[in-house]
């Protein structure tokens, strides 16, 4: 039987292991964040379809200022109906 198909009740949470995993996840996140911050955003490509995503986003929301996100603007009825 595959271990991943067994019921969760069969497994025990080991606090030390969970803490080590969280520390390692934080280290990785910090490294990736530093890499992202070190690259000029105009040159940064996270996926092969970044340009397509941005083009469609701008077609749908041509006037949305993404430099400063205004939560009230995003939650207004007109915008919410659009998406």
PyMOL Python script that loads the backbone (N, CA, C, O; Angstrom):
from pymol import cmd

cmd.read_pdbstr("""\
ATOM      1  N   UNK A   1       0.835  -1.181   0.000  1.00  0.00           N
ATOM      2  CA  UNK A   1       0.000   0.000   0.000  1.00  0.00           C
ATOM      3  C   UNK A   1       0.882   1.247   0.000  1.00  0.00           C
ATOM      4  O   UNK A   1       1.851   1.318   0.756  1.00  0.00           O
ATOM      5  N   UNK A   2       0.561   2.217  -0.829  1.00  0.00           N
ATOM      6  CA  UNK A   2       1.300   3.467  -0.914  1.00  0.00           C
ATOM      7  C   UNK A   2       1.115   4.263   0.379  1.00  0.00           C
ATOM      8  O   UNK A   2      -0.008   4.403   0.862  1.00  0.00           O
ATOM      9  N   UNK A   3       2.196   4.779   0.936  1.00  0.00           N
ATOM     10  CA  UNK A   3       2.134   5.492   2.212  1.00  0.00           C
ATOM     11  C   UNK A   3       1.231   6.726   2.137  1.00  0.00           C
ATOM     12  O   UNK A   3       0.612   7.088   3.137  1.00  0.00           O
ATOM     13  N   UNK A   4       1.145   7.367   0.994  1.00  0.00           N
ATOM     14  CA  UNK A   4       0.330   8.576   0.864  1.00  0.00           C
ATOM     15  C   UNK A   4      -1.170   8.285   0.829  1.00  0.00           C
ATOM     16  O   UNK A   4      -1.985   9.191   1.008  1.00  0.00           O
ATOM     17  N   UNK A   5      -1.526   7.046   0.602  1.00  0.00           N
ATOM     18  CA  UNK A   5      -2.944   6.699   0.563  1.00  0.00           C
ATOM     19  C   UNK A   5      -3.455   6.213   1.917  1.00  0.00           C
ATOM     20  O   UNK A   5      -4.639   5.908   2.061  1.00  0.00           O
ATOM     21  N   UNK A   6      -2.574   6.141   2.902  1.00  0.00           N
ATOM     22  CA  UNK A   6      -2.978   5.702   4.239  1.00  0.00           C
ATOM     23  C   UNK A   6      -3.671   6.842   4.986  1.00  0.00           C
ATOM     24  O   UNK A   6      -3.414   8.011   4.698  1.00  0.00           O
ATOM     25  N   UNK A   7      -4.540   6.519   5.938  1.00  0.00           N
ATOM     26  CA  UNK A   7      -5.259   7.554   6.691  1.00  0.00           C
ATOM     27  C   UNK A   7      -4.302   8.419   7.516  1.00  0.00           C
ATOM     28  O   UNK A   7      -3.302   7.925   8.037  1.00  0.00           O
ATOM     29  N   UNK A   8      -4.614   9.698   7.629  1.00  0.00           N
ATOM     30  CA  UNK A   8      -3.771  10.643   8.358  1.00  0.00           C
ATOM     31  C   UNK A   8      -3.622  10.267   9.826  1.00  0.00           C
ATOM     32  O   UNK A   8      -2.606  10.582  10.446  1.00  0.00           O
ATOM     33  N   UNK A   9      -4.629   9.592  10.390  1.00  0.00           N
ATOM     34  CA  UNK A   9      -4.588   9.215  11.795  1.00  0.00           C
ATOM     35  C   UNK A   9      -3.435   8.267  12.114  1.00  0.00           C
ATOM     36  O   UNK A   9      -3.025   8.161  13.270  1.00  0.00           O
ATOM     37  N   UNK A  10      -2.911   7.583  11.109  1.00  0.00           N
ATOM     38  CA  UNK A  10      -1.811   6.650  11.326  1.00  0.00           C
ATOM     39  C   UNK A  10      -0.471   7.357  11.538  1.00  0.00           C
ATOM     40  O   UNK A  10       0.505   6.734  11.954  1.00  0.00           O
ATOM     41  N   UNK A  11      -0.429   8.641  11.256  1.00  0.00           N
ATOM     42  CA  UNK A  11       0.834   9.364  11.330  1.00  0.00           C
ATOM     43  C   UNK A  11       0.865  10.269  12.557  1.00  0.00           C
ATOM     44  O   UNK A  11      -0.155  10.803  12.991  1.00  0.00           O
ATOM     45  N   UNK A  12       2.047  10.418  13.089  1.00  0.00           N
ATOM     46  CA  UNK A  12       2.237  11.226  14.281  1.00  0.00           C
ATOM     47  C   UNK A  12       2.963  12.511  13.883  1.00  0.00           C
ATOM     48  O   UNK A  12       3.877  12.481  13.059  1.00  0.00           O
ATOM     49  N   UNK A  13       2.557  13.637  14.467  1.00  0.00           N
ATOM     50  CA  UNK A  13       3.261  14.889  14.237  1.00  0.00           C
ATOM     51  C   UNK A  13       4.464  14.941  15.169  1.00  0.00           C
ATOM     52  O   UNK A  13       4.325  14.869  16.390  1.00  0.00           O
ATOM     53  N   UNK A  14       5.622  15.064  14.586  1.00  0.00           N
ATOM     54  CA  UNK A  14       6.850  15.164  15.367  1.00  0.00           C
ATOM     55  C   UNK A  14       7.248  16.638  15.365  1.00  0.00           C
ATOM     56  O   UNK A  14       7.641  17.183  14.334  1.00  0.00           O
ATOM     57  N   UNK A  15       7.142  17.268  16.522  1.00  0.00           N
ATOM     58  CA  UNK A  15       7.353  18.717  16.628  1.00  0.00           C
ATOM     59  C   UNK A  15       8.725  19.140  16.114  1.00  0.00           C
ATOM     60  O   UNK A  15       8.842  20.158  15.432  1.00  0.00           O
ATOM     61  N   UNK A  16       9.751  18.379  16.431  1.00  0.00           N
ATOM     62  CA  UNK A  16      11.106  18.727  15.997  1.00  0.00           C
ATOM     63  C   UNK A  16      11.204  18.718  14.479  1.00  0.00           C
ATOM     64  O   UNK A  16      11.795  19.617  13.881  1.00  0.00           O
ATOM     65  N   UNK A  17      10.626  17.706  13.868  1.00  0.00           N
ATOM     66  CA  UNK A  17      10.652  17.604  12.413  1.00  0.00           C
ATOM     67  C   UNK A  17       9.877  18.751  11.769  1.00  0.00           C
ATOM     68  O   UNK A  17      10.327  19.323  10.776  1.00  0.00           O
ATOM     69  N   UNK A  18       8.723  19.088  12.323  1.00  0.00           N
ATOM     70  CA  UNK A  18       7.927  20.194  11.789  1.00  0.00           C
ATOM     71  C   UNK A  18       8.687  21.515  11.919  1.00  0.00           C
ATOM     72  O   UNK A  18       8.654  22.349  11.014  1.00  0.00           O
ATOM     73  N   UNK A  19       9.365  21.695  13.042  1.00  0.00           N
ATOM     74  CA  UNK A  19      10.143  22.922  13.247  1.00  0.00           C
ATOM     75  C   UNK A  19      11.293  23.000  12.254  1.00  0.00           C
ATOM     76  O   UNK A  19      11.544  24.060  11.678  1.00  0.00           O
ATOM     77  N   UNK A  20      11.991  21.894  12.048  1.00  0.00           N
ATOM     78  CA  UNK A  20      13.087  21.869  11.074  1.00  0.00           C
ATOM     79  C   UNK A  20      12.582  22.162   9.670  1.00  0.00           C
ATOM     80  O   UNK A  20      13.225  22.889   8.912  1.00  0.00           O
ATOM     81  N   UNK A  21      11.428  21.596   9.323  1.00  0.00           N
ATOM     82  CA  UNK A  21      10.849  21.845   8.000  1.00  0.00           C
ATOM     83  C   UNK A  21      10.509  23.334   7.843  1.00  0.00           C
ATOM     84  O   UNK A  21      10.789  23.933   6.805  1.00  0.00           O
ATOM     85  N   UNK A  22       9.906  23.918   8.877  1.00  0.00           N
ATOM     86  CA  UNK A  22       9.531  25.336   8.815  1.00  0.00           C
ATOM     87  C   UNK A  22      10.768  26.216   8.679  1.00  0.00           C
ATOM     88  O   UNK A  22      10.751  27.196   7.934  1.00  0.00           O
ATOM     89  N   UNK A  23      11.832  25.876   9.386  1.00  0.00           N
ATOM     90  CA  UNK A  23      13.067  26.658   9.291  1.00  0.00           C
ATOM     91  C   UNK A  23      13.662  26.571   7.885  1.00  0.00           C
ATOM     92  O   UNK A  23      14.113  27.574   7.332  1.00  0.00           O
ATOM     93  N   UNK A  24      13.660  25.376   7.319  1.00  0.00           N
ATOM     94  CA  UNK A  24      14.201  25.198   5.967  1.00  0.00           C
ATOM     95  C   UNK A  24      13.332  25.927   4.935  1.00  0.00           C
ATOM     96  O   UNK A  24      13.851  26.539   4.002  1.00  0.00           O
ATOM     97  N   UNK A  25      12.013  25.857   5.109  1.00  0.00           N
ATOM     98  CA  UNK A  25      11.103  26.568   4.199  1.00  0.00           C
ATOM     99  C   UNK A  25      11.337  28.069   4.272  1.00  0.00           C
ATOM    100  O   UNK A  25      11.319  28.750   3.247  1.00  0.00           O
ATOM    101  N   UNK A  26      11.558  28.593   5.485  1.00  0.00           N
ATOM    102  CA  UNK A  26      11.831  30.012   5.646  1.00  0.00           C
ATOM    103  C   UNK A  26      13.131  30.398   4.959  1.00  0.00           C
ATOM    104  O   UNK A  26      13.199  31.430   4.291  1.00  0.00           O
ATOM    105  N   UNK A  27      14.164  29.575   5.118  1.00  0.00           N
ATOM    106  CA  UNK A  27      15.446  29.849   4.461  1.00  0.00           C
ATOM    107  C   UNK A  27      15.287  29.922   2.947  1.00  0.00           C
ATOM    108  O   UNK A  27      15.818  30.828   2.305  1.00  0.00           O
ATOM    109  N   UNK A  28      14.555  28.970   2.383  1.00  0.00           N
ATOM    110  CA  UNK A  28      14.334  28.969   0.936  1.00  0.00           C
ATOM    111  C   UNK A  28      13.545  30.207   0.509  1.00  0.00           C
ATOM    112  O   UNK A  28      13.879  30.848  -0.487  1.00  0.00           O
ATOM    113  N   UNK A  29      12.510  30.536   1.257  1.00  0.00           N
ATOM    114  CA  UNK A  29      11.701  31.712   0.922  1.00  0.00           C
ATOM    115  C   UNK A  29      12.545  32.978   0.961  1.00  0.00           C
ATOM    116  O   UNK A  29      12.419  33.843   0.095  1.00  0.00           O
ATOM    117  N   UNK A  30      13.395  33.081   1.956  1.00  0.00           N
ATOM    118  CA  UNK A  30      14.253  34.262   2.089  1.00  0.00           C
ATOM    119  C   UNK A  30      15.225  34.371   0.916  1.00  0.00           C
ATOM    120  O   UNK A  30      15.450  35.461   0.389  1.00  0.00           O
ATOM    121  N   UNK A  31      15.796  33.248   0.512  1.00  0.00           N
ATOM    122  CA  UNK A  31      16.722  33.243  -0.627  1.00  0.00           C
ATOM    123  C   UNK A  31      15.996  33.663  -1.904  1.00  0.00           C
ATOM    124  O   UNK A  31      16.484  34.519  -2.642  1.00  0.00           O
ATOM    125  N   UNK A  32      14.830  33.066  -2.168  1.00  0.00           N
ATOM    126  CA  UNK A  32      14.092  33.415  -3.383  1.00  0.00           C
ATOM    127  C   UNK A  32      13.644  34.870  -3.355  1.00  0.00           C
ATOM    128  O   UNK A  32      13.669  35.543  -4.386  1.00  0.00           O
ATOM    129  N   UNK A  33      13.234  35.367  -2.186  1.00  0.00           N
ATOM    130  CA  UNK A  33      12.836  36.761  -2.074  1.00  0.00           C
ATOM    131  C   UNK A  33      14.008  37.679  -2.395  1.00  0.00           C
ATOM    132  O   UNK A  33      13.845  38.671  -3.106  1.00  0.00           O
ATOM    133  N   UNK A  34      15.186  37.354  -1.875  1.00  0.00           N
ATOM    134  CA  UNK A  34      16.375  38.166  -2.154  1.00  0.00           C
ATOM    135  C   UNK A  34      16.735  38.144  -3.639  1.00  0.00           C
ATOM    136  O   UNK A  34      17.142  39.163  -4.196  1.00  0.00           O
ATOM    137  N   UNK A  35      16.587  36.998  -4.269  1.00  0.00           N
ATOM    138  CA  UNK A  35      16.846  36.915  -5.714  1.00  0.00           C
ATOM    139  C   UNK A  35      15.856  37.789  -6.473  1.00  0.00           C
ATOM    140  O   UNK A  35      16.247  38.554  -7.355  1.00  0.00           O
ATOM    141  N   UNK A  36      14.573  37.675  -6.130  1.00  0.00           N
ATOM    142  CA  UNK A  36      13.549  38.485  -6.801  1.00  0.00           C
ATOM    143  C   UNK A  36      13.816  39.973  -6.631  1.00  0.00           C
ATOM    144  O   UNK A  36      13.636  40.751  -7.568  1.00  0.00           O
ATOM    145  N   UNK A  37      14.240  40.366  -5.449  1.00  0.00           N
ATOM    146  CA  UNK A  37      14.474  41.792  -5.171  1.00  0.00           C
ATOM    147  C   UNK A  37      15.740  42.315  -5.834  1.00  0.00           C
ATOM    148  O   UNK A  37      15.900  43.528  -5.971  1.00  0.00           O
ATOM    149  N   UNK A  38      16.626  41.449  -6.242  1.00  0.00           N
ATOM    150  CA  UNK A  38      17.888  41.893  -6.829  1.00  0.00           C
ATOM    151  C   UNK A  38      17.792  42.097  -8.346  1.00  0.00           C
ATOM    152  O   UNK A  38      18.741  42.586  -8.960  1.00  0.00           O
ATOM    153  N   UNK A  39      16.679  41.736  -8.945  1.00  0.00           N
ATOM    154  CA  UNK A  39      16.516  41.830 -10.394  1.00  0.00           C
ATOM    155  C   UNK A  39      15.598  43.001 -10.724  1.00  0.00           C
ATOM    156  O   UNK A  39      14.591  43.222 -10.052  1.00  0.00           O
ATOM    157  N   UNK A  40      15.953  43.742 -11.756  1.00  0.00           N
ATOM    158  CA  UNK A  40      15.091  44.825 -12.233  1.00  0.00           C
ATOM    159  C   UNK A  40      13.761  44.218 -12.665  1.00  0.00           C
ATOM    160  O   UNK A  40      13.748  43.337 -13.525  1.00  0.00           O
ATOM    161  N   UNK A  41      12.632  44.667 -12.089  1.00  0.00           N
ATOM    162  CA  UNK A  41      11.327  44.061 -12.397  1.00  0.00           C
ATOM    163  C   UNK A  41      10.980  44.061 -13.886  1.00  0.00           C
ATOM    164  O   UNK A  41      10.238  43.197 -14.352  1.00  0.00           O
ATOM    165  N   UNK A  42      11.514  45.025 -14.627  1.00  0.00           N
ATOM    166  CA  UNK A  42      11.233  45.058 -16.071  1.00  0.00           C
ATOM    167  C   UNK A  42      11.884  43.885 -16.799  1.00  0.00           C
ATOM    168  O   UNK A  42      11.442  43.495 -17.879  1.00  0.00           O
ATOM    169  N   UNK A  43      12.925  43.331 -16.206  1.00  0.00           N
ATOM    170  CA  UNK A  43      13.646  42.217 -16.828  1.00  0.00           C
ATOM    171  C   UNK A  43      13.245  40.864 -16.255  1.00  0.00           C
ATOM    172  O   UNK A  43      13.630  39.821 -16.785  1.00  0.00           O
ATOM    173  N   UNK A  44      12.478  40.882 -15.182  1.00  0.00           N
ATOM    174  CA  UNK A  44      12.127  39.648 -14.474  1.00  0.00           C
ATOM    175  C   UNK A  44      11.026  38.884 -15.212  1.00  0.00           C
ATOM    176  O   UNK A  44       9.963  39.437 -15.495  1.00  0.00           O
ATOM    177  N   UNK A  45      11.280  37.642 -15.514  1.00  0.00           N
ATOM    178  CA  UNK A  45      10.296  36.758 -16.138  1.00  0.00           C
ATOM    179  C   UNK A  45      10.149  35.528 -15.253  1.00  0.00           C
ATOM    180  O   UNK A  45      11.090  34.747 -15.111  1.00  0.00           O
ATOM    181  N   UNK A  46       8.975  35.353 -14.660  1.00  0.00           N
ATOM    182  CA  UNK A  46       8.748  34.217 -13.775  1.00  0.00           C
ATOM    183  C   UNK A  46       8.210  32.999 -14.518  1.00  0.00           C
ATOM    184  O   UNK A  46       8.433  31.860 -14.105  1.00  0.00           O
ATOM    185  N   UNK A  47       7.501  33.248 -15.617  1.00  0.00           N
ATOM    186  CA  UNK A  47       6.954  32.152 -16.421  1.00  0.00           C
ATOM    187  C   UNK A  47       7.132  32.491 -17.896  1.00  0.00           C
ATOM    188  O   UNK A  47       7.382  33.648 -18.234  1.00  0.00           O
ATOM    189  N   UNK A  48       7.009  31.514 -18.768  1.00  0.00           N
ATOM    190  CA  UNK A  48       7.118  31.780 -20.209  1.00  0.00           C
ATOM    191  C   UNK A  48       5.956  32.625 -20.751  1.00  0.00           C
ATOM    192  O   UNK A  48       6.045  33.177 -21.848  1.00  0.00           O
ATOM    193  N   UNK A  49       4.881  32.720 -19.986  1.00  0.00           N
ATOM    194  CA  UNK A  49       3.705  33.440 -20.484  1.00  0.00           C
ATOM    195  C   UNK A  49       3.468  34.762 -19.749  1.00  0.00           C
ATOM    196  O   UNK A  49       2.354  35.286 -19.771  1.00  0.00           O
ATOM    197  N   UNK A  50       4.493  35.300 -19.106  1.00  0.00           N
ATOM    198  CA  UNK A  50       4.353  36.565 -18.378  1.00  0.00           C
ATOM    199  C   UNK A  50       3.806  37.683 -19.256  1.00  0.00           C
ATOM    200  O   UNK A  50       2.898  38.409 -18.851  1.00  0.00           O
ATOM    201  N   UNK A  51       4.356  37.821 -20.455  1.00  0.00           N
ATOM    202  CA  UNK A  51       3.921  38.903 -21.345  1.00  0.00           C
ATOM    203  C   UNK A  51       2.457  38.738 -21.743  1.00  0.00           C
ATOM    204  O   UNK A  51       1.724  39.723 -21.830  1.00  0.00           O
ATOM    205  N   UNK A  52       2.035  37.516 -21.981  1.00  0.00           N
ATOM    206  CA  UNK A  52       0.639  37.254 -22.343  1.00  0.00           C
ATOM    207  C   UNK A  52      -0.284  37.578 -21.174  1.00  0.00           C
ATOM    208  O   UNK A  52      -1.335  38.190 -21.360  1.00  0.00           O
ATOM    209  N   UNK A  53       0.105  37.169 -19.978  1.00  0.00           N
ATOM    210  CA  UNK A  53      -0.697  37.456 -18.792  1.00  0.00           C
ATOM    211  C   UNK A  53      -0.840  38.962 -18.615  1.00  0.00           C
ATOM    212  O   UNK A  53      -1.940  39.462 -18.377  1.00  0.00           O
ATOM    213  N   UNK A  54       0.269  39.682 -18.730  1.00  0.00           N
ATOM    214  CA  UNK A  54       0.225  41.135 -18.556  1.00  0.00           C
ATOM    215  C   UNK A  54      -0.625  41.800 -19.638  1.00  0.00           C
ATOM    216  O   UNK A  54      -1.386  42.723 -19.347  1.00  0.00           O
ATOM    217  N   UNK A  55      -0.501  41.343 -20.871  1.00  0.00           N
ATOM    218  CA  UNK A  55      -1.284  41.909 -21.976  1.00  0.00           C
ATOM    219  C   UNK A  55      -2.782  41.742 -21.716  1.00  0.00           C
ATOM    220  O   UNK A  55      -3.549  42.692 -21.876  1.00  0.00           O
ATOM    221  N   UNK A  56      -3.192  40.554 -21.321  1.00  0.00           N
ATOM    222  CA  UNK A  56      -4.613  40.300 -21.039  1.00  0.00           C
ATOM    223  C   UNK A  56      -5.067  41.110 -19.824  1.00  0.00           C
ATOM    224  O   UNK A  56      -6.168  41.660 -19.820  1.00  0.00           O
ATOM    225  N   UNK A  57      -4.222  41.183 -18.794  1.00  0.00           N
ATOM    226  CA  UNK A  57      -4.551  41.975 -17.610  1.00  0.00           C
ATOM    227  C   UNK A  57      -4.796  43.434 -17.997  1.00  0.00           C
ATOM    228  O   UNK A  57      -5.766  44.043 -17.545  1.00  0.00           O
ATOM    229  N   UNK A  58      -3.924  43.989 -18.827  1.00  0.00           N
ATOM    230  CA  UNK A  58      -4.072  45.389 -19.239  1.00  0.00           C
ATOM    231  C   UNK A  58      -5.296  45.590 -20.140  1.00  0.00           C
ATOM    232  O   UNK A  58      -5.911  46.655 -20.109  1.00  0.00           O
ATOM    233  N   UNK A  59      -5.651  44.595 -20.930  1.00  0.00           N
ATOM    234  CA  UNK A  59      -6.868  44.695 -21.740  1.00  0.00           C
ATOM    235  C   UNK A  59      -8.104  44.739 -20.842  1.00  0.00           C
ATOM    236  O   UNK A  59      -9.053  45.473 -21.116  1.00  0.00           O
ATOM    237  N   UNK A  60      -8.084  43.952 -19.772  1.00  0.00           N
ATOM    238  CA  UNK A  60      -9.218  43.888 -18.855  1.00  0.00           C
ATOM    239  C   UNK A  60      -9.271  45.075 -17.896  1.00  0.00           C
ATOM    240  O   UNK A  60     -10.354  45.555 -17.561  1.00  0.00           O
ATOM    241  N   UNK A  61      -8.125  45.541 -17.461  1.00  0.00           N
ATOM    242  CA  UNK A  61      -8.041  46.634 -16.486  1.00  0.00           C
ATOM    243  C   UNK A  61      -7.060  47.700 -16.977  1.00  0.00           C
ATOM    244  O   UNK A  61      -5.982  47.847 -16.402  1.00  0.00           O
ATOM    245  N   UNK A  62      -7.410  48.442 -18.024  1.00  0.00           N
ATOM    246  CA  UNK A  62      -6.465  49.385 -18.623  1.00  0.00           C
ATOM    247  C   UNK A  62      -6.071  50.558 -17.724  1.00  0.00           C
ATOM    248  O   UNK A  62      -4.989  51.118 -17.898  1.00  0.00           O
ATOM    249  N   UNK A  63      -6.909  50.938 -16.780  1.00  0.00           N
ATOM    250  CA  UNK A  63      -6.606  52.120 -15.965  1.00  0.00           C
ATOM    251  C   UNK A  63      -6.182  51.780 -14.541  1.00  0.00           C
ATOM    252  O   UNK A  63      -5.926  52.686 -13.748  1.00  0.00           O
ATOM    253  N   UNK A  64      -6.102  50.513 -14.201  1.00  0.00           N
ATOM    254  CA  UNK A  64      -5.748  50.126 -12.841  1.00  0.00           C
ATOM    255  C   UNK A  64      -4.283  50.442 -12.565  1.00  0.00           C
ATOM    256  O   UNK A  64      -3.390  49.950 -13.255  1.00  0.00           O
ATOM    257  N   UNK A  65      -4.045  51.270 -11.547  1.00  0.00           N
ATOM    258  CA  UNK A  65      -2.685  51.633 -11.154  1.00  0.00           C
ATOM    259  C   UNK A  65      -2.160  50.559 -10.204  1.00  0.00           C
ATOM    260  O   UNK A  65      -2.633  50.457  -9.071  1.00  0.00           O
ATOM    261  N   UNK A  66      -1.200  49.764 -10.643  1.00  0.00           N
ATOM    262  CA  UNK A  66      -0.692  48.669  -9.822  1.00  0.00           C
ATOM    263  C   UNK A  66       0.495  49.081  -8.961  1.00  0.00           C
ATOM    264  O   UNK A  66       1.008  48.271  -8.189  1.00  0.00           O
ATOM    265  N   UNK A  67       0.940  50.332  -9.083  1.00  0.00           N
ATOM    266  CA  UNK A  67       2.036  50.792  -8.222  1.00  0.00           C
ATOM    267  C   UNK A  67       1.580  50.879  -6.775  1.00  0.00           C
ATOM    268  O   UNK A  67       2.331  50.565  -5.852  1.00  0.00           O
ATOM    269  N   UNK A  68       0.330  51.312  -6.590  1.00  0.00           N
ATOM    270  CA  UNK A  68      -0.265  51.377  -5.257  1.00  0.00           C
ATOM    271  C   UNK A  68      -1.658  50.766  -5.362  1.00  0.00           C
ATOM    272  O   UNK A  68      -2.540  51.325  -6.013  1.00  0.00           O
ATOM    273  N   UNK A  69      -1.850  49.622  -4.721  1.00  0.00           N
ATOM    274  CA  UNK A  69      -3.131  48.928  -4.794  1.00  0.00           C
ATOM    275  C   UNK A  69      -4.096  49.557  -3.789  1.00  0.00           C
ATOM    276  O   UNK A  69      -3.813  49.631  -2.593  1.00  0.00           O
ATOM    277  N   UNK A  70      -5.225  49.999  -4.296  1.00  0.00           N
ATOM    278  CA  UNK A  70      -6.265  50.582  -3.456  1.00  0.00           C
ATOM    279  C   UNK A  70      -7.349  49.515  -3.270  1.00  0.00           C
ATOM    280  O   UNK A  70      -8.082  49.193  -4.205  1.00  0.00           O
ATOM    281  N   UNK A  71      -7.437  48.984  -2.078  1.00  0.00           N
ATOM    282  CA  UNK A  71      -8.371  47.888  -1.808  1.00  0.00           C
ATOM    283  C   UNK A  71      -9.815  48.310  -2.062  1.00  0.00           C
ATOM    284  O   UNK A  71     -10.606  47.522  -2.580  1.00  0.00           O
ATOM    285  N   UNK A  72     -10.168  49.549  -1.702  1.00  0.00           N
ATOM    286  CA  UNK A  72     -11.536  50.032  -1.928  1.00  0.00           C
ATOM    287  C   UNK A  72     -11.874  50.076  -3.421  1.00  0.00           C
ATOM    288  O   UNK A  72     -12.995  49.776  -3.832  1.00  0.00           O
ATOM    289  N   UNK A  73     -10.874  50.460  -4.219  1.00  0.00           N
ATOM    290  CA  UNK A  73     -11.078  50.500  -5.667  1.00  0.00           C
ATOM    291  C   UNK A  73     -11.331  49.096  -6.227  1.00  0.00           C
ATOM    292  O   UNK A  73     -12.166  48.917  -7.114  1.00  0.00           O
ATOM    293  N   UNK A  74     -10.611  48.115  -5.709  1.00  0.00           N
ATOM    294  CA  UNK A  74     -10.787  46.743  -6.180  1.00  0.00           C
ATOM    295  C   UNK A  74     -12.121  46.145  -5.753  1.00  0.00           C
ATOM    296  O   UNK A  74     -12.671  45.281  -6.435  1.00  0.00           O
ATOM    297  N   UNK A  75     -12.638  46.613  -4.612  1.00  0.00           N
ATOM    298  CA  UNK A  75     -13.871  46.046  -4.084  1.00  0.00           C
ATOM    299  C   UNK A  75     -15.118  46.801  -4.525  1.00  0.00           C
ATOM    300  O   UNK A  75     -16.225  46.424  -4.143  1.00  0.00           O
ATOM    301  N   UNK A  76     -14.966  47.855  -5.318  1.00  0.00           N
ATOM    302  CA  UNK A  76     -16.149  48.591  -5.748  1.00  0.00           C
ATOM    303  C   UNK A  76     -16.987  47.708  -6.683  1.00  0.00           C
ATOM    304  O   UNK A  76     -16.459  46.851  -7.393  1.00  0.00           O
ATOM    305  N   UNK A  77     -18.264  47.933  -6.663  1.00  0.00           N
ATOM    306  CA  UNK A  77     -19.216  47.084  -7.386  1.00  0.00           C
ATOM    307  C   UNK A  77     -18.895  46.992  -8.868  1.00  0.00           C
ATOM    308  O   UNK A  77     -18.963  45.908  -9.447  1.00  0.00           O
ATOM    309  N   UNK A  78     -18.546  48.108  -9.489  1.00  0.00           N
ATOM    310  CA  UNK A  78     -18.256  48.117 -10.926  1.00  0.00           C
ATOM    311  C   UNK A  78     -17.088  47.192 -11.270  1.00  0.00           C
ATOM    312  O   UNK A  78     -17.162  46.432 -12.236  1.00  0.00           O
ATOM    313  N   UNK A  79     -16.018  47.253 -10.488  1.00  0.00           N
ATOM    314  CA  UNK A  79     -14.840  46.414 -10.739  1.00  0.00           C
ATOM    315  C   UNK A  79     -15.180  44.944 -10.439  1.00  0.00           C
ATOM    316  O   UNK A  79     -14.816  44.049 -11.201  1.00  0.00           O
ATOM    317  N   UNK A  80     -15.870  44.711  -9.339  1.00  0.00           N
ATOM    318  CA  UNK A  80     -16.209  43.325  -8.981  1.00  0.00           C
ATOM    319  C   UNK A  80     -17.108  42.673 -10.038  1.00  0.00           C
ATOM    320  O   UNK A  80     -16.978  41.480 -10.309  1.00  0.00           O
ATOM    321  N   UNK A  81     -18.004  43.437 -10.625  1.00  0.00           N
ATOM    322  CA  UNK A  81     -18.836  42.889 -11.701  1.00  0.00           C
ATOM    323  C   UNK A  81     -17.985  42.516 -12.904  1.00  0.00           C
ATOM    324  O   UNK A  81     -18.296  41.569 -13.626  1.00  0.00           O
ATOM    325  N   UNK A  82     -16.927  43.254 -13.113  1.00  0.00           N
ATOM    326  CA  UNK A  82     -16.056  43.021 -14.273  1.00  0.00           C
ATOM    327  C   UNK A  82     -15.342  41.667 -14.156  1.00  0.00           C
ATOM    328  O   UNK A  82     -15.216  40.933 -15.136  1.00  0.00           O
ATOM    329  N   UNK A  83     -14.886  41.358 -12.967  1.00  0.00           N
ATOM    330  CA  UNK A  83     -14.200  40.078 -12.794  1.00  0.00           C
ATOM    331  C   UNK A  83     -15.064  39.111 -12.047  1.00  0.00           C
ATOM    332  O   UNK A  83     -14.654  37.975 -11.805  1.00  0.00           O
TER     333      UNK A  83
END
""", "prot")
cmd.dss("prot")
cmd.show_as("cartoon", "prot")
cmd.util.cbc("prot")
cmd.orient("prot")
